Amino acid sequence: MLLSTGGYFRWIISLILFLGIFCNYMLRIHIDFAIIQMVGNGTESKYPQYDWTPLEKSWVLGSYFYGYILLQVAGGRFAEIYGTKIVLGVSMLSSVVITFLIPWLASLSPWAVVAVRILQGLFLSPTFPSLPPFTVKWSPITDRSKFVSITQSGGVLGPILTFPLCGLIMDHAGWEMVFYITGAISLVWCLIWAIFVSDSPETNRWISKSEVDFISAGREQLVARKELELEGKAEPNLVQIFVRMIVSRSVWVVMSCDFAYCWGLYALLVMGPTFVEFISLESGKQLTYTEKLFVTLELLPPAVTTIAMGFITTDPLLCIIVMTAGFAFTGACGSAQIQNIFLQAPNRAGTFLGISNGFGNFAGALIPVICNWLTHGSLGLEELTGWRIFFASATVFYVVACILFSFFAVDTQQPFDTFYVDKSHRNNKNGEMTHNSA
């Protein structure tokens, strides 16, 4: 049976990936909004509330990223070897199961939530590094930028719609249903992924032969070059690739951009709802959850938006509008970095993205701890002053990363993408591996 006969099935695949990234962000950030009602602010609620300290709350918010950074590099390499379908499928399905368990674990202890969120981050960590090997197979070179833009925009629309969705659910059914509904939506996506997606067009039962030929012709040059490089040679192991990449200046340029991007992103995604709650209480203008919905949407020109955040304290709604306007620029920022990775390492883009994304997401682990230290720590700062310093830090990272990328980024294939191990000399008499560069 053919679902596609007119050469459009690859765009259906990109839409499925778009929805997958959308669901990925739902599973990642649902608790950032739900925790407002879980912990409460001294008001009565008909739903369960817990007396967690600011430190415990910061650990719950940041714990996801302690697991998320662990399998970035390995996840990209697994996808290059075993395929994205199984890597991403297992990643998402495991996270869905954990999402269903969070309400019960929250009733036990905040530290039970911390533990399971670390595990959830671990399962979701291969998500983005697993995408480049899939993208290379499914998109001809002429369509690649469009394919990437469609899929990555799920990371923008995910937060935009997740927070309003969470607000509506919390208003009508309570915070526990946030986890059950977002988990159910993501479970439906897992079924669609399993039925319609394969690792390459050649192995997909739904695509037309004419479209397979079109995609194959569009990537023919890349495939031919790789086959020539692999003649008489074998893929190096992960450690060899990692060492080659980590000593490259161009890799560190991309990593710095990823870190700055993630710092600003998570400053708003993770701590944004808490900041809006704080200024709502300070100003006496109580917003409903539905009105807080757009709280997390990223970075106007990010440097301007983030530093402005700390000074918009009289009107929570205005704060939300500024955050919403800023978030519109997120997709372009992410897509630019990913496109640069494809240019530098078309063969090992998954491993490259794993290194860069893993480094960048250290920011997610640090954000709640740093914010709590500035606003509730031993520095003796007024809470509002602490918030202003916190948001200003994102501006600094953005400016530094922009300067580095402007002066030092490269757009040519790098040596770490074209070296292989000689098969004829794979093992010497002492059992040691020898290699040289292509």
C-alpha positions as CSV (number, residue, x, y, z in Angstrom):
1,M,0.0,0.0,0.0
2,L,1.3,3.4,-0.9
3,L,0.5,6.5,1.1
4,S,2.6,8.6,-1.2
5,T,2.5,8.6,-4.9
6,G,3.3,12.2,-5.8
7,G,6.7,12.7,-4.1
8,Y,5.6,14.3,-0.8
9,F,6.1,11.5,1.7
10,R,9.4,12.8,2.9
11,W,7.4,15.9,4.0
12,I,5.0,13.7,5.9
13,I,8.1,12.2,7.6
14,S,9.3,15.7,8.5
15,L,5.9,16.5,10.0
16,I,6.1,13.3,12.1
17,L,9.5,14.5,13.3
18,F,8.1,17.9,14.0
19,L,5.3,16.4,16.2
20,G,7.9,14.2,17.9
21,I,10.0,17.2,18.9
22,F,6.8,18.9,19.9
23,C,6.0,16.0,22.2
24,N,9.6,15.8,23.4
25,Y,9.3,19.4,24.7
26,M,6.0,18.6,26.3
27,L,7.6,15.7,28.3
28,R,10.6,18.0,29.1
29,I,8.8,21.1,30.4
30,H,5.3,20.0,31.7
31,I,6.6,20.0,35.2
32,D,8.0,23.6,34.9
33,F,4.4,24.8,34.7
34,A,2.7,22.2,36.8
35,I,5.0,22.8,39.8
36,I,3.3,26.2,40.4
37,Q,0.2,24.3,41.5
38,M,2.0,21.4,43.0
39,V,3.8,23.5,45.5
40,G,1.4,26.4,45.7
41,N,1.9,29.9,47.1
42,G,0.0,29.7,50.3
43,T,-3.4,29.6,48.7
44,E,-5.9,26.8,49.2
45,S,-6.4,24.3,46.4
46,K,-8.7,21.3,45.9
47,Y,-5.8,19.5,44.3
48,P,-2.8,18.0,46.2
49,Q,-0.1,20.5,47.2
50,Y,3.3,19.8,48.7
51,D,5.4,21.9,51.1
52,W,8.6,21.8,49.2
53,T,11.4,24.2,50.0
54,P,12.9,26.5,47.3
55,L,16.0,24.3,47.2
56,E,13.9,21.1,46.7
57,K,11.9,22.9,44.0
58,S,15.1,24.0,42.2
59,W,16.3,20.4,42.3
60,V,13.1,19.1,40.8
61,L,13.3,21.7,38.0
62,G,16.9,21.0,37.2
63,S,17.2,17.3,37.8
64,Y,16.1,16.4,34.2
65,F,19.3,17.9,32.8
66,Y,21.6,15.8,35.0
67,G,20.4,12.8,33.0
68,Y,19.9,14.7,29.8
69,I,23.6,15.5,29.3
70,L,24.8,11.9,29.8
71,L,23.9,10.1,26.5
72,Q,24.2,13.0,24.1
73,V,27.4,11.7,22.4
74,A,26.5,8.0,22.7
75,G,23.0,8.7,21.5
76,G,24.2,10.3,18.3
77,R,26.6,7.5,17.6
78,F,23.9,4.8,18.4
79,A,21.7,6.4,15.8
80,E,24.5,6.4,13.2
81,I,25.1,2.7,13.8
82,Y,21.7,1.2,14.7
83,G,19.3,3.7,13.2
84,T,17.2,6.6,14.5
85,K,13.9,4.7,14.5
86,I,14.8,2.4,17.4
87,V,16.9,5.0,19.3
88,L,14.2,7.8,19.2
89,G,11.3,5.3,19.6
90,V,12.7,3.7,22.8
91,S,13.7,7.2,24.1
92,M,10.2,8.6,23.7
93,L,8.3,5.6,24.9
94,S,10.4,5.2,28.0
95,S,9.8,8.9,28.8
96,V,6.1,8.5,28.4
97,V,6.0,5.7,31.0
98,I,8.0,7.9,33.5
99,T,5.6,10.8,32.9
100,F,2.7,8.7,34.0
101,L,4.5,7.9,37.2
102,I,5.4,11.4,38.3
103,P,2.1,12.3,40.1
104,W,2.4,9.2,42.3
105,L,6.1,9.8,43.0
106,A,5.4,13.4,43.9
107,S,3.2,12.2,46.7
108,L,6.1,10.3,48.2
109,S,8.9,12.8,48.1
110,P,10.4,15.6,46.0
111,W,13.6,13.5,45.9
112,A,11.6,10.7,44.2
113,V,10.6,13.1,41.5
114,V,14.3,14.3,41.3
115,A,15.4,10.7,40.7
116,V,12.8,9.9,38.1
117,R,13.4,13.2,36.3
118,I,17.1,12.3,36.1
119,L,16.1,9.0,34.5
120,Q,13.7,10.8,32.1
121,G,16.4,13.1,31.0
122,L,18.7,10.1,30.5
123,F,16.1,8.5,28.2
124,L,15.4,11.7,26.2
125,S,19.1,12.7,25.8
126,P,19.6,10.9,22.5
127,T,16.6,12.7,20.9
128,F,18.4,15.6,19.0
129,P,21.7,13.8,18.3
130,S,19.7,11.0,16.7
131,L,18.1,13.3,14.1
132,P,21.1,14.2,11.8
133,P,21.7,10.6,10.6
134,F,18.0,10.3,9.8
135,T,17.9,13.7,8.1
136,V,20.8,12.9,5.8
137,K,19.0,9.7,4.6
138,W,15.6,11.3,4.2
139,S,16.3,14.6,2.6
140,P,18.2,15.4,-0.7
141,I,20.8,18.1,-0.3
142,T,18.5,20.7,-2.0
143,D,15.7,20.1,0.5
144,R,17.8,19.7,3.6
145,S,17.5,23.2,5.1
146,K,13.7,23.1,4.6
147,F,13.5,19.6,6.1
148,V,15.5,20.7,9.2
149,S,13.6,23.9,9.6
150,I,10.2,22.0,9.7
151,T,11.4,19.4,12.2
152,Q,13.2,21.9,14.5
153,S,10.2,24.2,14.6
154,G,8.6,21.6,16.8
155,G,10.9,22.8,19.5
156,V,9.4,26.3,19.2
157,L,5.7,25.3,18.9
158,G,6.1,22.8,21.7
159,P,6.6,25.3,24.5
160,I,4.2,27.8,22.9
161,L,1.3,25.3,23.0
162,T,2.4,23.2,26.0
163,F,2.0,26.1,28.5
164,P,-1.5,27.1,27.4
165,L,-2.4,23.4,27.4
166,C,-1.0,23.0,30.9
167,G,-2.9,26.1,32.0
168,L,-6.2,24.9,30.7
169,I,-5.7,21.4,32.2
170,M,-4.7,22.8,35.6
171,D,-7.7,25.2,35.6
172,H,-10.2,22.4,34.9
173,A,-8.7,19.2,36.1
174,G,-5.6,19.9,38.3
175,W,-1.9,19.5,37.9
176,E,-1.9,15.7,38.0
177,M,-3.8,15.5,34.7
178,V,-1.0,17.6,33.1
179,F,1.2,14.5,33.2
180,Y,-1.5,12.1,32.2
181,I,-2.7,14.1,29.1
182,T,0.8,15.1,27.8
183,G,1.9,11.5,28.3
184,A,-1.2,10.2,26.4
185,I,-0.5,12.6,23.5
186,S,3.1,11.5,23.3
187,L,2.1,7.8,23.4
188,V,-0.1,8.3,20.3
189,W,3.0,9.8,18.6
190,C,5.0,6.7,19.5
191,L,2.4,4.6,17.7
192,I,2.6,6.8,14.6
193,W,6.4,6.7,14.6
194,A,6.4,2.9,14.8
195,I,3.9,2.4,12.0
196,F,4.9,4.9,9.4
197,V,8.6,5.6,9.9
198,S,11.7,3.7,8.8
199,D,15.4,4.7,8.9
200,S,15.7,5.2,5.2
201,P,13.3,5.7,2.2
202,E,14.6,2.5,0.7
203,T,13.1,0.4,3.5
204,N,9.8,2.3,3.9
205,R,6.6,0.5,2.8
206,W,4.6,3.7,2.3
207,I,6.7,5.8,0.0
208,S,6.6,5.7,-3.8
209,K,9.5,4.4,-5.9
210,S,9.7,7.6,-7.8
211,E,10.3,9.6,-4.6
212,V,12.9,7.1,-3.4
213,D,14.7,7.6,-6.6
214,F,14.4,11.4,-6.3
215,I,15.9,11.3,-2.7
216,S,18.6,8.9,-3.7
217,A,19.7,11.0,-6.6
218,G,19.8,14.1,-4.4
219,R,22.2,12.5,-2.0
220,E,24.1,10.5,-4.6
221,Q,27.2,12.6,-4.3
222,L,27.5,12.2,-0.6
223,V,26.9,8.4,-0.7
224,A,29.4,8.0,-3.5
225,R,32.0,10.0,-1.7
226,K,31.5,8.0,1.5
227,E,31.7,4.7,-0.3
228,L,35.0,5.8,-1.8
229,E,36.4,6.8,1.6
230,L,35.3,3.5,3.1
231,E,37.0,1.4,0.5
232,G,39.4,-0.8,2.4
233,K,38.7,1.0,5.6
234,A,36.4,0.8,8.7
235,E,34.7,3.3,10.9
236,P,36.8,4.4,13.9
237,N,35.4,3.9,17.4
238,L,33.5,6.6,19.4
239,V,36.5,7.6,21.5
240,Q,38.7,8.2,18.4
241,I,36.0,10.4,16.8
242,F,35.3,12.2,20.1
243,V,39.0,13.1,20.5
244,R,39.3,14.4,16.9
245,M,36.2,16.6,17.4
246,I,36.9,17.9,20.9
247,V,40.3,19.4,19.9
248,S,38.8,21.2,16.9
249,R,38.3,25.0,17.4
250,S,35.3,25.0,15.0
251,V,33.5,22.4,17.3
252,W,34.1,24.6,20.3
253,V,32.6,27.6,18.5
254,V,29.4,25.7,17.9
255,M,29.5,24.4,21.5
256,S,29.7,27.9,22.8
257,C,26.7,28.9,20.8
258,D,24.8,25.8,22.0
259,F,25.6,26.7,25.7
260,A,24.5,30.3,25.3
261,Y,21.3,29.3,23.4
262,C,20.4,26.7,26.1
263,W,21.2,29.1,29.0
264,G,18.8,31.7,27.6
265,L,16.2,29.1,26.5
266,Y,16.1,27.4,29.9
267,A,16.2,30.7,31.8
268,L,12.8,31.3,30.3
269,L,11.4,27.7,29.9
270,V,12.5,26.4,33.4
271,M,12.4,29.6,35.5
272,G,10.0,31.8,33.5
273,P,6.8,30.5,35.1
274,T,8.3,31.0,38.6
275,F,9.4,34.5,37.8
276,V,5.9,35.5,36.5
277,E,4.4,34.0,39.6
278,F,6.8,36.1,41.7
279,I,6.0,39.4,40.0
280,S,2.3,38.6,40.0
281,L,2.4,38.3,43.8
282,E,4.6,41.4,44.2
283,S,2.4,43.5,42.0
284,G,-0.9,42.2,43.4
285,K,-2.1,41.3,39.9
286,Q,-3.0,37.7,40.2
287,L,-3.0,36.0,36.7
288,T,-4.9,32.8,36.0
289,Y,-3.0,29.8,34.8
290,T,-4.4,30.3,31.3
291,E,-3.2,33.9,31.2
292,K,0.3,32.8,32.2
293,L,0.3,30.4,29.2
294,F,2.8,32.2,27.0
295,V,5.3,32.6,29.8
296,T,8.1,30.7,28.2
297,L,8.7,31.6,24.7
298,E,12.3,32.5,24.1
299,L,14.4,35.3,23.0
300,L,13.5,38.5,21.1
301,P,16.8,39.3,20.0
302,P,17.7,37.1,23.0
303,A,20.2,39.5,24.6
304,V,17.6,42.3,24.6
305,T,14.7,40.1,25.9
306,T,16.5,38.5,28.7
307,I,18.0,41.6,30.2
308,A,14.7,43.4,29.8
309,M,12.9,40.7,31.8
310,G,14.4,41.8,35.1
311,F,13.0,45.3,34.7
312,I,9.4,44.4,33.7
313,T,8.0,43.9,37.2
314,T,4.9,46.0,37.4
315,D,2.8,44.2,34.9
316,P,2.9,40.4,34.6
317,L,1.0,40.4,31.4
318,L,3.6,42.7,29.8
319,C,6.3,40.4,31.0
320,I,4.5,37.5,29.2
321,I,4.2,39.5,26.0
322,V,7.9,40.3,26.0
323,M,8.8,36.6,26.6
324,T,6.4,35.5,23.9
325,A,7.8,37.9,21.3
326,G,11.4,36.9,22.1
327,F,10.7,33.2,21.8
328,A,9.8,33.6,18.1
329,F,13.5,33.8,17.3
330,T,14.4,30.4,18.8
331,G,13.8,28.3,15.7
332,A,16.2,30.4,13.6
333,C,18.9,30.2,16.2
334,G,18.6,26.4,16.5
335,S,18.4,25.8,12.8
336,A,21.5,27.9,12.1
337,Q,23.7,25.8,14.5
338,I,22.4,22.5,13.1
339,Q,23.0,23.6,9.5
340,N,26.6,24.5,10.5
341,I,27.0,21.0,12.0
342,F,25.8,19.4,8.7
343,L,28.4,21.5,6.8
344,Q,31.3,20.5,9.1
345,A,30.4,16.8,9.6
346,P,27.8,15.4,7.1
347,N,28.9,11.8,7.9
348,R,29.1,12.2,11.7
349,A,26.6,14.9,12.4
350,G,24.9,12.8,15.1
351,T,28.1,12.5,17.1
352,F,28.9,16.2,16.6
353,L,25.4,17.3,17.7
354,G,25.7,15.0,20.7
355,I,28.9,16.7,21.8
356,S,27.5,20.2,21.2
357,N,24.0,19.6,22.6
358,G,25.4,17.8,25.7
359,F,27.7,20.7,26.5
360,G,24.9,23.2,25.9
361,N,22.5,21.4,28.2
362,F,24.8,21.7,31.2
363,A,23.1,25.1,31.3
364,G,19.8,23.4,32.1
365,A,21.3,21.6,35.1
366,L,22.9,24.9,36.3
367,I,20.0,27.3,35.7
368,P,17.7,26.4,38.7
369,V,20.7,26.1,41.1
370,I,22.2,29.5,40.1
371,C,18.7,31.1,40.1
372,N,18.0,29.9,43.6
373,W,21.4,31.0,44.8
374,L,20.9,34.5,43.5
375,T,17.3,34.9,44.6
376,H,17.2,32.9,47.9
377,G,20.9,32.3,48.6
378,S,23.4,33.7,51.1
379,L,24.4,36.6,49.0
380,G,22.1,39.0,50.8
381,L,20.6,40.3,47.6
382,E,17.0,41.4,47.3
383,E,15.0,38.8,45.4
384,L,14.2,41.1,42.5
385,T,17.9,42.1,42.2
386,G,18.8,38.4,42.1
387,W,16.4,37.9,39.3
388,R,17.8,40.8,37.3
389,I,21.4,39.5,37.6
390,F,20.1,36.0,36.6
391,F,18.5,37.3,33.4
392,A,21.5,39.5,32.6
393,S,23.8,36.5,32.7
394,A,21.9,35.1,29.7
395,T,22.6,38.4,27.8
396,V,26.3,38.0,28.5
397,F,26.4,34.5,27.2
398,Y,24.5,35.4,24.0
399,V,26.8,38.3,23.2
400,V,30.0,36.3,23.7
401,A,28.6,33.4,21.6
402,C,27.6,35.7,18.8
403,I,31.1,37.2,18.7
404,L,32.7,33.8,18.7
405,F,30.5,32.5,15.9
406,S,30.9,35.6,13.8
407,F,34.6,35.4,13.8
408,F,35.5,31.8,14.1
409,A,32.7,29.6,12.6
410,V,33.6,27.6,9.5
411,D,31.3,26.1,6.8
412,T,33.6,23.4,5.3
413,Q,33.9,19.7,6.0
414,Q,36.4,19.1,8.8
415,P,39.1,16.4,9.0
416,F,37.4,14.6,11.9
417,D,34.5,13.8,9.5
418,T,36.7,12.0,7.0
419,F,39.2,9.8,8.9
420,Y,38.8,6.1,9.0
421,V,40.6,3.1,10.4
422,D,42.6,0.9,7.9
423,K,41.0,-2.6,7.8
424,S,44.2,-4.2,6.7
425,H,46.0,-2.9,9.8
426,R,43.1,-3.0,12.2
427,N,45.1,-5.0,14.8
428,N,48.8,-5.3,15.1
429,K,50.6,-8.2,16.7
430,N,50.2,-6.7,20.1
431,G,46.5,-6.3,19.6
432,E,46.7,-2.5,19.4
433,M,44.6,-0.7,16.8
434,T,46.4,1.5,14.3
435,H,44.8,4.2,12.1
436,N,45.5,7.0,9.8
437,S,43.4,9.9,8.3
438,A,41.7,9.9,5.0
